[in-house]
Amino acid sequence: MKTLLFALLVPGTLCTQSCAKKAYPATSSTHLLEGTWRLKMTEGSDTPLTGSTKPRVSKFTLGDIVDVWTATTVEEYASGKSLGATPYTLAGTSLTLQTAQGGTSTGQILTLTKDKLRIARTQPTTLSGGPGTSTVICTYVK
């Protein structure tokens, strides 16, 4: 009888423990993304169709490049001057930005917290070896 009682209590206890996790309200990524973000650094590489890949790392003085995100657009400022607002779409962590040339730049949000944003983007680029792609990870802080 004790074995039967124990056998019935174990699954009930496991279910209670797994179901007892606190439910926190879901915060939408768009809500966290909205606001003013200051570019801290970029790292990545340029890959031309011919030639070799060129790595690149750039560090910025906080405030030199600032991106202001709303629910539907991002506007970039360089040294206080607006470079224009572009629309974006966000699906989970996948990000699609419209470029000034009318194309798109796709990306992935790697980190998004209340004070840190990291985005990996791939976009076309023209290098000395011909057209190719540029992969960049941008790190921002609030």
Rosetta constraint file for C-alpha pairs under 8 A:
AtomPair CA 1 CA 5 HARMONIC 6.19 0.50
AtomPair CA 2 CA 6 HARMONIC 6.05 0.50
AtomPair CA 3 CA 7 HARMONIC 6.03 0.50
AtomPair CA 4 CA 8 HARMONIC 6.28 0.50
AtomPair CA 5 CA 9 HARMONIC 6.24 0.50
AtomPair CA 6 CA 10 HARMONIC 6.24 0.50
AtomPair CA 7 CA 11 HARMONIC 7.35 0.50
AtomPair CA 8 CA 12 HARMONIC 6.79 0.50
AtomPair CA 9 CA 13 HARMONIC 5.97 0.50
AtomPair CA 10 CA 14 HARMONIC 6.20 0.50
AtomPair CA 11 CA 15 HARMONIC 6.13 0.50
AtomPair CA 12 CA 16 HARMONIC 6.14 0.50
AtomPair CA 13 CA 17 HARMONIC 6.16 0.50
AtomPair CA 14 CA 18 HARMONIC 6.16 0.50
AtomPair CA 15 CA 19 HARMONIC 5.90 0.50
AtomPair CA 16 CA 20 HARMONIC 5.84 0.50
AtomPair CA 17 CA 21 HARMONIC 7.31 0.50
AtomPair CA 27 CA 31 HARMONIC 6.96 0.50
AtomPair CA 27 CA 32 HARMONIC 7.40 0.50
AtomPair CA 28 CA 32 HARMONIC 6.67 0.50
AtomPair CA 29 CA 33 HARMONIC 5.99 0.50
AtomPair CA 29 CA 92 HARMONIC 7.46 0.50
AtomPair CA 29 CA 93 HARMONIC 7.84 0.50
AtomPair CA 29 CA 112 HARMONIC 7.58 0.50
AtomPair CA 30 CA 34 HARMONIC 6.17 0.50
AtomPair CA 30 CA 71 HARMONIC 6.19 0.50
AtomPair CA 30 CA 90 HARMONIC 7.42 0.50
AtomPair CA 31 CA 71 HARMONIC 7.44 0.50
AtomPair CA 32 CA 112 HARMONIC 7.11 0.50
AtomPair CA 32 CA 113 HARMONIC 6.85 0.50
AtomPair CA 32 CA 114 HARMONIC 6.22 0.50
AtomPair CA 33 CA 69 HARMONIC 6.49 0.50
AtomPair CA 33 CA 70 HARMONIC 7.78 0.50
AtomPair CA 33 CA 112 HARMONIC 7.27 0.50
AtomPair CA 34 CA 68 HARMONIC 7.34 0.50
AtomPair CA 34 CA 69 HARMONIC 4.67 0.50
AtomPair CA 34 CA 70 HARMONIC 4.96 0.50
AtomPair CA 34 CA 71 HARMONIC 6.34 0.50
AtomPair CA 35 CA 68 HARMONIC 5.58 0.50
AtomPair CA 35 CA 69 HARMONIC 5.20 0.50
AtomPair CA 35 CA 70 HARMONIC 6.62 0.50
AtomPair CA 36 CA 66 HARMONIC 6.81 0.50
AtomPair CA 36 CA 67 HARMONIC 5.83 0.50
AtomPair CA 36 CA 68 HARMONIC 4.43 0.50
AtomPair CA 36 CA 69 HARMONIC 6.41 0.50
AtomPair CA 36 CA 142 HARMONIC 6.25 0.50
AtomPair CA 37 CA 66 HARMONIC 5.69 0.50
AtomPair CA 37 CA 67 HARMONIC 5.21 0.50
AtomPair CA 37 CA 68 HARMONIC 6.26 0.50
AtomPair CA 37 CA 69 HARMONIC 7.85 0.50
AtomPair CA 37 CA 117 HARMONIC 7.88 0.50
AtomPair CA 37 CA 140 HARMONIC 5.72 0.50
AtomPair CA 37 CA 141 HARMONIC 5.53 0.50
AtomPair CA 37 CA 142 HARMONIC 4.78 0.50
AtomPair CA 38 CA 62 HARMONIC 5.86 0.50
AtomPair CA 38 CA 63 HARMONIC 5.58 0.50
AtomPair CA 38 CA 64 HARMONIC 7.67 0.50
AtomPair CA 38 CA 65 HARMONIC 6.06 0.50
AtomPair CA 38 CA 66 HARMONIC 4.51 0.50
AtomPair CA 38 CA 67 HARMONIC 6.40 0.50
AtomPair CA 38 CA 140 HARMONIC 5.26 0.50
AtomPair CA 38 CA 141 HARMONIC 5.35 0.50
AtomPair CA 38 CA 142 HARMONIC 6.03 0.50
AtomPair CA 39 CA 60 HARMONIC 6.66 0.50
AtomPair CA 39 CA 62 HARMONIC 6.36 0.50
AtomPair CA 39 CA 63 HARMONIC 7.20 0.50
AtomPair CA 39 CA 64 HARMONIC 7.60 0.50
AtomPair CA 39 CA 65 HARMONIC 5.53 0.50
AtomPair CA 39 CA 66 HARMONIC 6.04 0.50
AtomPair CA 39 CA 67 HARMONIC 7.59 0.50
AtomPair CA 39 CA 138 HARMONIC 7.12 0.50
AtomPair CA 39 CA 139 HARMONIC 6.09 0.50
AtomPair CA 39 CA 140 HARMONIC 4.42 0.50
AtomPair CA 39 CA 141 HARMONIC 6.65 0.50
AtomPair CA 40 CA 59 HARMONIC 6.09 0.50
AtomPair CA 40 CA 60 HARMONIC 5.29 0.50
AtomPair CA 40 CA 61 HARMONIC 6.87 0.50
AtomPair CA 40 CA 62 HARMONIC 5.89 0.50
AtomPair CA 40 CA 138 HARMONIC 7.73 0.50
AtomPair CA 40 CA 139 HARMONIC 5.61 0.50
AtomPair CA 40 CA 140 HARMONIC 5.28 0.50
AtomPair CA 40 CA 141 HARMONIC 6.75 0.50
AtomPair CA 41 CA 57 HARMONIC 7.33 0.50
AtomPair CA 41 CA 58 HARMONIC 5.48 0.50
AtomPair CA 41 CA 59 HARMONIC 4.27 0.50
AtomPair CA 41 CA 60 HARMONIC 5.66 0.50
AtomPair CA 41 CA 138 HARMONIC 6.06 0.50
AtomPair CA 41 CA 139 HARMONIC 5.40 0.50
AtomPair CA 41 CA 140 HARMONIC 7.28 0.50
AtomPair CA 42 CA 56 HARMONIC 7.90 0.50
AtomPair CA 42 CA 57 HARMONIC 5.62 0.50
AtomPair CA 42 CA 58 HARMONIC 5.16 0.50
AtomPair CA 42 CA 59 HARMONIC 6.53 0.50
AtomPair CA 42 CA 136 HARMONIC 6.42 0.50
AtomPair CA 42 CA 137 HARMONIC 5.50 0.50
AtomPair CA 42 CA 138 HARMONIC 4.51 0.50
AtomPair CA 42 CA 139 HARMONIC 6.22 0.50
AtomPair CA 43 CA 55 HARMONIC 7.76 0.50
AtomPair CA 43 CA 56 HARMONIC 5.68 0.50
AtomPair CA 43 CA 57 HARMONIC 4.26 0.50
AtomPair CA 43 CA 58 HARMONIC 6.40 0.50
AtomPair CA 43 CA 136 HARMONIC 5.62 0.50
AtomPair CA 43 CA 137 HARMONIC 5.28 0.50
AtomPair CA 43 CA 138 HARMONIC 6.75 0.50
AtomPair CA 44 CA 55 HARMONIC 5.82 0.50
AtomPair CA 44 CA 56 HARMONIC 5.40 0.50
AtomPair CA 44 CA 57 HARMONIC 6.48 0.50
AtomPair CA 44 CA 134 HARMONIC 7.51 0.50
AtomPair CA 44 CA 135 HARMONIC 5.37 0.50
AtomPair CA 44 CA 136 HARMONIC 4.30 0.50
AtomPair CA 44 CA 137 HARMONIC 5.96 0.50
AtomPair CA 45 CA 53 HARMONIC 6.49 0.50
AtomPair CA 45 CA 54 HARMONIC 5.39 0.50
AtomPair CA 45 CA 55 HARMONIC 4.13 0.50
AtomPair CA 45 CA 56 HARMONIC 5.50 0.50
AtomPair CA 45 CA 134 HARMONIC 5.88 0.50
AtomPair CA 45 CA 135 HARMONIC 5.45 0.50
AtomPair CA 45 CA 136 HARMONIC 6.55 0.50
AtomPair CA 46 CA 53 HARMONIC 5.66 0.50
AtomPair CA 46 CA 54 HARMONIC 5.18 0.50
AtomPair CA 46 CA 55 HARMONIC 6.43 0.50
AtomPair CA 46 CA 56 HARMONIC 7.67 0.50
AtomPair CA 46 CA 125 HARMONIC 7.52 0.50
AtomPair CA 46 CA 127 HARMONIC 7.75 0.50
AtomPair CA 46 CA 132 HARMONIC 7.39 0.50
AtomPair CA 46 CA 133 HARMONIC 6.03 0.50
AtomPair CA 46 CA 134 HARMONIC 4.41 0.50
AtomPair CA 46 CA 135 HARMONIC 6.44 0.50
AtomPair CA 47 CA 51 HARMONIC 7.95 0.50
AtomPair CA 47 CA 52 HARMONIC 6.74 0.50
AtomPair CA 47 CA 53 HARMONIC 4.51 0.50
AtomPair CA 47 CA 54 HARMONIC 6.53 0.50
AtomPair CA 47 CA 132 HARMONIC 5.53 0.50
AtomPair CA 47 CA 133 HARMONIC 5.34 0.50
AtomPair CA 47 CA 134 HARMONIC 6.14 0.50
AtomPair CA 48 CA 52 HARMONIC 6.96 0.50
AtomPair CA 48 CA 53 HARMONIC 6.72 0.50
AtomPair CA 48 CA 125 HARMONIC 7.86 0.50
AtomPair CA 48 CA 126 HARMONIC 7.35 0.50
AtomPair CA 48 CA 127 HARMONIC 6.03 0.50
AtomPair CA 48 CA 128 HARMONIC 7.64 0.50
AtomPair CA 48 CA 129 HARMONIC 5.28 0.50
AtomPair CA 48 CA 130 HARMONIC 5.64 0.50
AtomPair CA 48 CA 131 HARMONIC 5.63 0.50
AtomPair CA 48 CA 132 HARMONIC 4.08 0.50
AtomPair CA 48 CA 133 HARMONIC 6.44 0.50
AtomPair CA 49 CA 129 HARMONIC 6.49 0.50
AtomPair CA 49 CA 130 HARMONIC 5.89 0.50
AtomPair CA 49 CA 131 HARMONIC 5.98 0.50
AtomPair CA 49 CA 132 HARMONIC 5.08 0.50
AtomPair CA 50 CA 129 HARMONIC 5.09 0.50
AtomPair CA 50 CA 130 HARMONIC 6.45 0.50
AtomPair CA 51 CA 129 HARMONIC 5.46 0.50
AtomPair CA 60 CA 64 HARMONIC 6.77 0.50
AtomPair CA 60 CA 65 HARMONIC 7.63 0.50
AtomPair CA 63 CA 79 HARMONIC 7.31 0.50
AtomPair CA 64 CA 77 HARMONIC 7.82 0.50
AtomPair CA 64 CA 78 HARMONIC 5.68 0.50
AtomPair CA 64 CA 79 HARMONIC 4.79 0.50
AtomPair CA 64 CA 80 HARMONIC 7.29 0.50
AtomPair CA 65 CA 76 HARMONIC 7.07 0.50
AtomPair CA 65 CA 77 HARMONIC 5.61 0.50
AtomPair CA 65 CA 78 HARMONIC 4.64 0.50
AtomPair CA 65 CA 79 HARMONIC 6.34 0.50
AtomPair CA 65 CA 80 HARMONIC 7.88 0.50
AtomPair CA 66 CA 76 HARMONIC 5.75 0.50
AtomPair CA 66 CA 77 HARMONIC 5.07 0.50
AtomPair CA 66 CA 78 HARMONIC 6.61 0.50
AtomPair CA 67 CA 74 HARMONIC 6.41 0.50
AtomPair CA 67 CA 75 HARMONIC 5.56 0.50
AtomPair CA 67 CA 76 HARMONIC 4.41 0.50
AtomPair CA 67 CA 77 HARMONIC 6.22 0.50
AtomPair CA 68 CA 74 HARMONIC 5.52 0.50
AtomPair CA 68 CA 75 HARMONIC 5.16 0.50
AtomPair CA 68 CA 76 HARMONIC 6.40 0.50
AtomPair CA 69 CA 73 HARMONIC 5.96 0.50
AtomPair CA 69 CA 74 HARMONIC 4.39 0.50
AtomPair CA 69 CA 75 HARMONIC 6.56 0.50
AtomPair CA 70 CA 74 HARMONIC 6.24 0.50
AtomPair CA 72 CA 87 HARMONIC 5.70 0.50
AtomPair CA 72 CA 88 HARMONIC 5.84 0.50
AtomPair CA 72 CA 89 HARMONIC 6.93 0.50
AtomPair CA 73 CA 85 HARMONIC 6.17 0.50
AtomPair CA 73 CA 86 HARMONIC 5.35 0.50
AtomPair CA 73 CA 87 HARMONIC 4.18 0.50
AtomPair CA 73 CA 88 HARMONIC 5.61 0.50
AtomPair CA 74 CA 85 HARMONIC 5.40 0.50
AtomPair CA 74 CA 86 HARMONIC 5.52 0.50
AtomPair CA 74 CA 87 HARMONIC 6.40 0.50
AtomPair CA 74 CA 88 HARMONIC 7.11 0.50
AtomPair CA 75 CA 82 HARMONIC 7.06 0.50
AtomPair CA 75 CA 83 HARMONIC 7.02 0.50
AtomPair CA 75 CA 84 HARMONIC 5.52 0.50
AtomPair CA 75 CA 85 HARMONIC 3.92 0.50
AtomPair CA 75 CA 86 HARMONIC 6.32 0.50
AtomPair CA 76 CA 82 HARMONIC 5.92 0.50
AtomPair CA 76 CA 83 HARMONIC 5.46 0.50
AtomPair CA 76 CA 84 HARMONIC 6.26 0.50
AtomPair CA 76 CA 85 HARMONIC 6.67 0.50
AtomPair CA 77 CA 81 HARMONIC 5.11 0.50
AtomPair CA 77 CA 82 HARMONIC 4.33 0.50
AtomPair CA 77 CA 83 HARMONIC 5.62 0.50
AtomPair CA 77 CA 84 HARMONIC 7.79 0.50
AtomPair CA 78 CA 82 HARMONIC 6.54 0.50
AtomPair CA 78 CA 83 HARMONIC 6.96 0.50
AtomPair CA 86 CA 97 HARMONIC 7.03 0.50
AtomPair CA 86 CA 98 HARMONIC 5.86 0.50
AtomPair CA 86 CA 99 HARMONIC 6.94 0.50
AtomPair CA 86 CA 100 HARMONIC 7.43 0.50
AtomPair CA 87 CA 97 HARMONIC 6.23 0.50
AtomPair CA 87 CA 98 HARMONIC 5.85 0.50
AtomPair CA 88 CA 95 HARMONIC 7.04 0.50
AtomPair CA 88 CA 96 HARMONIC 5.49 0.50
AtomPair CA 88 CA 97 HARMONIC 4.42 0.50
AtomPair CA 88 CA 98 HARMONIC 6.26 0.50
AtomPair CA 89 CA 95 HARMONIC 5.87 0.50
AtomPair CA 89 CA 96 HARMONIC 5.29 0.50
AtomPair CA 89 CA 97 HARMONIC 6.73 0.50
AtomPair CA 90 CA 94 HARMONIC 5.75 0.50
AtomPair CA 90 CA 95 HARMONIC 4.72 0.50
AtomPair CA 90 CA 96 HARMONIC 6.59 0.50
AtomPair CA 91 CA 95 HARMONIC 6.59 0.50
AtomPair CA 93 CA 108 HARMONIC 5.57 0.50
AtomPair CA 93 CA 109 HARMONIC 5.06 0.50
AtomPair CA 93 CA 110 HARMONIC 7.54 0.50
AtomPair CA 94 CA 106 HARMONIC 7.52 0.50
AtomPair CA 94 CA 107 HARMONIC 5.95 0.50
AtomPair CA 94 CA 108 HARMONIC 4.70 0.50
AtomPair CA 94 CA 109 HARMONIC 6.49 0.50
AtomPair CA 95 CA 106 HARMONIC 5.77 0.50
AtomPair CA 95 CA 107 HARMONIC 4.85 0.50
AtomPair CA 95 CA 108 HARMONIC 5.59 0.50
AtomPair CA 95 CA 109 HARMONIC 6.97 0.50
AtomPair CA 96 CA 104 HARMONIC 6.59 0.50
AtomPair CA 96 CA 105 HARMONIC 5.77 0.50
AtomPair CA 96 CA 106 HARMONIC 4.50 0.50
AtomPair CA 96 CA 107 HARMONIC 6.16 0.50
AtomPair CA 97 CA 104 HARMONIC 5.52 0.50
AtomPair CA 97 CA 105 HARMONIC 5.06 0.50
AtomPair CA 97 CA 106 HARMONIC 6.25 0.50
AtomPair CA 97 CA 107 HARMONIC 7.96 0.50
AtomPair CA 98 CA 102 HARMONIC 6.38 0.50
AtomPair CA 98 CA 103 HARMONIC 5.88 0.50
AtomPair CA 98 CA 104 HARMONIC 4.51 0.50
AtomPair CA 98 CA 105 HARMONIC 6.26 0.50
AtomPair CA 99 CA 103 HARMONIC 5.19 0.50
AtomPair CA 99 CA 104 HARMONIC 5.37 0.50
AtomPair CA 99 CA 105 HARMONIC 6.54 0.50
AtomPair CA 104 CA 123 HARMONIC 7.55 0.50
AtomPair CA 105 CA 121 HARMONIC 6.78 0.50
AtomPair CA 105 CA 122 HARMONIC 6.23 0.50
AtomPair CA 105 CA 123 HARMONIC 5.11 0.50
AtomPair CA 105 CA 124 HARMONIC 7.98 0.50
AtomPair CA 106 CA 121 HARMONIC 5.70 0.50
AtomPair CA 106 CA 122 HARMONIC 5.84 0.50
AtomPair CA 106 CA 123 HARMONIC 6.90 0.50
AtomPair CA 107 CA 119 HARMONIC 6.57 0.50
AtomPair CA 107 CA 120 HARMONIC 5.33 0.50
AtomPair CA 107 CA 121 HARMONIC 4.02 0.50
AtomPair CA 107 CA 122 HARMONIC 6.23 0.50
AtomPair CA 108 CA 119 HARMONIC 5.70 0.50
AtomPair CA 108 CA 120 HARMONIC 5.25 0.50
AtomPair CA 108 CA 121 HARMONIC 6.49 0.50
AtomPair CA 109 CA 117 HARMONIC 7.55 0.50
AtomPair CA 109 CA 118 HARMONIC 6.04 0.50
AtomPair CA 109 CA 119 HARMONIC 4.53 0.50
AtomPair CA 109 CA 120 HARMONIC 6.44 0.50
AtomPair CA 110 CA 117 HARMONIC 7.61 0.50
AtomPair CA 110 CA 118 HARMONIC 5.30 0.50
AtomPair CA 110 CA 119 HARMONIC 5.57 0.50
AtomPair CA 110 CA 120 HARMONIC 6.77 0.50
AtomPair CA 111 CA 116 HARMONIC 6.88 0.50
AtomPair CA 111 CA 117 HARMONIC 5.28 0.50
AtomPair CA 111 CA 118 HARMONIC 4.89 0.50
AtomPair CA 111 CA 119 HARMONIC 7.13 0.50
AtomPair CA 112 CA 116 HARMONIC 5.83 0.50
AtomPair CA 112 CA 117 HARMONIC 4.68 0.50
AtomPair CA 112 CA 118 HARMONIC 6.67 0.50
AtomPair CA 113 CA 117 HARMONIC 6.52 0.50
AtomPair CA 114 CA 142 HARMONIC 7.71 0.50
AtomPair CA 115 CA 141 HARMONIC 5.48 0.50
AtomPair CA 115 CA 142 HARMONIC 4.96 0.50
AtomPair CA 116 CA 139 HARMONIC 7.44 0.50
AtomPair CA 116 CA 140 HARMONIC 5.86 0.50
AtomPair CA 116 CA 141 HARMONIC 4.73 0.50
AtomPair CA 116 CA 142 HARMONIC 6.60 0.50
AtomPair CA 117 CA 138 HARMONIC 7.96 0.50
AtomPair CA 117 CA 139 HARMONIC 5.85 0.50
AtomPair CA 117 CA 140 HARMONIC 5.00 0.50
AtomPair CA 117 CA 141 HARMONIC 6.31 0.50
AtomPair CA 118 CA 137 HARMONIC 6.63 0.50
AtomPair CA 118 CA 138 HARMONIC 5.53 0.50
AtomPair CA 118 CA 139 HARMONIC 4.54 0.50
AtomPair CA 118 CA 140 HARMONIC 6.26 0.50
AtomPair CA 119 CA 136 HARMONIC 7.99 0.50
AtomPair CA 119 CA 137 HARMONIC 5.47 0.50
AtomPair CA 119 CA 138 HARMONIC 5.28 0.50
AtomPair CA 119 CA 139 HARMONIC 6.77 0.50
AtomPair CA 120 CA 135 HARMONIC 7.09 0.50
AtomPair CA 120 CA 136 HARMONIC 5.59 0.50
AtomPair CA 120 CA 137 HARMONIC 4.21 0.50
AtomPair CA 120 CA 138 HARMONIC 6.44 0.50
AtomPair CA 121 CA 134 HARMONIC 7.95 0.50
AtomPair CA 121 CA 135 HARMONIC 5.65 0.50
AtomPair CA 121 CA 136 HARMONIC 5.32 0.50
AtomPair CA 121 CA 137 HARMONIC 6.38 0.50
AtomPair CA 122 CA 133 HARMONIC 6.64 0.50
AtomPair CA 122 CA 134 HARMONIC 5.54 0.50
AtomPair CA 122 CA 135 HARMONIC 4.48 0.50
AtomPair CA 122 CA 136 HARMONIC 6.52 0.50
AtomPair CA 123 CA 133 HARMONIC 5.58 0.50
AtomPair CA 123 CA 134 HARMONIC 5.36 0.50
AtomPair CA 123 CA 135 HARMONIC 6.72 0.50
AtomPair CA 124 CA 131 HARMONIC 7.22 0.50
AtomPair CA 124 CA 132 HARMONIC 5.80 0.50
AtomPair CA 124 CA 133 HARMONIC 4.45 0.50
AtomPair CA 124 CA 134 HARMONIC 6.04 0.50
AtomPair CA 125 CA 131 HARMONIC 5.85 0.50
AtomPair CA 125 CA 132 HARMONIC 5.35 0.50
AtomPair CA 125 CA 133 HARMONIC 5.17 0.50
AtomPair CA 125 CA 134 HARMONIC 5.79 0.50
AtomPair CA 126 CA 130 HARMONIC 5.87 0.50
AtomPair CA 126 CA 131 HARMONIC 4.31 0.50
AtomPair CA 126 CA 132 HARMONIC 6.06 0.50
AtomPair CA 126 CA 133 HARMONIC 7.83 0.50
AtomPair CA 127 CA 131 HARMONIC 5.93 0.50
AtomPair CA 127 CA 132 HARMONIC 7.05 0.50
